Amino acid sequence: MSKDRLDLAYYAGLFDGEGCVDINRHKPQTGKQAVQHTLRCHVGMTDEMPIRGYKKIFGGNIHLNPKSKKNPKWSDIWIWTIESNQAKCFLEILVPFLRIKKDQAKVAIEFQQIRQGQHGRRLPIGELERRDKYYKLLSRMKGKNGRLL
């Protein structure tokens, strides 16, 4: 296995264990009438190095979530986030290496494909319902080890 493929397998394994695939559902913004759905992937870890690696290889953003004052034993958490088409590309690259989140990734990729090219337009009610079905499907998959049953 080449170094590049080995790196992808490493990041896919981390993502399977520590990552999350979400379709966020946002209430309408001021001046907008429709709920918005956004594909989002993220990984949170106390070790900064792998998080920096995600950003270097795949883009996205990093932020530090300081440790909670509730428990002094807890550590700071580094969080890497990627959204929309960048998240779709990230998942397309990792899907061959994923095991636990493979089905979630496929649903998320399909969701992002159906919503491309529809930004800034008023969406028909049917399209909002279709997006909401993806949101609900992905939410249901969370409690089933990431798989469709």
For each residue, the residues with C-beta under 8 A, 3 or more apart:
1: 5 6 9
2: 5 6
3: 6 7
4: 7 8
5: 1 2 8 9
6: 1 2 3 9 10
7: 3 4 10 11 53 57
8: 4 5 11 12 93 94 97
9: 1 5 6 12 13 97
10: 6 7 13 14
11: 7 8 14 15 50 53 54 57 58 94
12: 8 9 15 16 94 97 98
13: 9 10 16 17 97
14: 10 11 17 18 19 43 45 50
15: 11 12 18 19 41 43 94 98 101
16: 12 13 19 98 99 100 101
17: 13 14 100
18: 14 15 43 44 45
19: 14 15 16 41 42 43 101
20: 41 42 43
21: 39 40 41 91 101 104 105 108 138
22: 39 40 41 42 138
23: 37 38 39 40 108 111 131 134 135 138 139
24: 37 38 40
25: 35 36 37 132 135
26: 29 35 36 37 38
27: 35
28: 32 33 34 35 36
29: 26 32 36
30:
31:
32: 28 29 36
33: 28 122
34: 28 122 123 128
35: 25 26 27 28 128 132
36: 25 26 28 29 32
37: 23 24 25 26 111 115 131 132 134 135
38: 23 24 26 83 84
39: 21 22 23 83 84 87 88 108 111 112
40: 21 22 23 24 81 82 83 87
41: 15 19 20 21 22 81 82 83 87 90 91 108
42: 19 20 22 79 80 81 82
43: 14 15 18 19 20 50 51 54 79 80
44: 18 65 77 78 79 80
45: 14 18 48 50 51 77 78
46: 75 76 77 78
47: 50 51 78
48: 45 51 52 78
49: 52 53
50: 11 14 43 45 47 53 54
51: 43 45 47 48 54 55 62 78 79 80
52: 48 49 55 56 62
53: 7 11 49 50 56 57
54: 11 43 50 51 57 58 60 62 80 82
55: 51 52 58 59 60 61 62 80
56: 52 53
57: 7 11 53 54
58: 11 54 55 82 86 89 90 93
59: 55 82 86 90
60: 54 55 80 81 82 83 86 90
61: 55 80 81 82
62: 51 52 54 55 78 79 80 81
63: 78 79 81
64: 76 77 78 79
65: 44 76 77 78 79
66: 76
67: 71 72 74 75 76 77
68: 71 74
69: 72
70: 74
71: 67 68 74
72: 67 69
73:
74: 67 68 70 71
75: 46 67
76: 46 64 65 66 67
77: 44 45 46 64 65 67
78: 44 45 46 47 48 51 62 63 64 65
79: 42 43 44 51 62 63 64 65
80: 42 43 44 51 54 55 60 61 62
81: 40 41 42 60 61 62 63
82: 40 41 42 54 58 59 60 61 86 87 90
83: 38 39 40 41 60 86 87
84: 38 39 87 88 112
85: 88 89 112 116
86: 58 59 60 82 83 89 90
87: 39 40 41 82 83 84 90 91 108 112
88: 39 84 85 91 92 108 109 112 113
89: 58 85 86 92 93
90: 41 58 59 60 82 86 87 93 94
91: 21 41 87 88 94 95 105 108 109
92: 88 89 95 109
93: 8 58 89 90
94: 8 11 12 15 90 91 97 98 105
95: 91 92 98 102 105 106 109
96:
97: 8 9 12 13 94
98: 12 15 16 94 95 101 102 105
99: 16 102
100: 16 17 145 146 147
101: 15 16 19 21 98 104 105 146
102: 95 98 99 105 106 146 147
103: 106 107 141 146 147 148
104: 21 101 107 108 138 141 142 146
105: 21 91 94 95 98 101 102 108 109
106: 95 102 103 109 110
107: 103 104 110 111 134 137 138 141 148
108: 21 23 39 41 87 88 91 104 105 111 112 134 138
109: 88 91 92 95 105 106 112 113
110: 106 107 113 114 134
111: 23 37 39 107 108 114 115 131 134 138
112: 39 84 85 87 88 108 109 115 116
113: 88 109 110 116
114: 110 111 130 131 134
115: 37 111 112 118 131
116: 85 112 113
117:
118: 115 121 123 127
119:
120:
121: 118
122: 33 34
123: 34 118 127 128
124: 127 128
125: 128 129
126: 129 130
127: 118 123 124 130 131
128: 34 35 123 124 125 131 132
129: 125 126 132 133
130: 114 126 127 133 134
131: 23 37 111 114 115 127 128 134 135
132: 25 35 37 128 129 135 136
133: 129 130 136 137
134: 23 37 107 108 110 111 114 130 131 137 138
135: 23 25 37 131 132 138 139
136: 132 133 139 140
137: 107 133 134 140 141
138: 21 22 23 104 107 108 111 134 135 141 142
139: 23 135 136 142
140: 136 137 143 144
141: 103 104 107 137 138 144 146 147 148
142: 104 138 139 146
143: 140
144: 140 141 147 148 149
145: 100
146: 100 101 102 103 104 141 142
147: 100 102 103 141 144
148: 103 107 141 144
149: 144
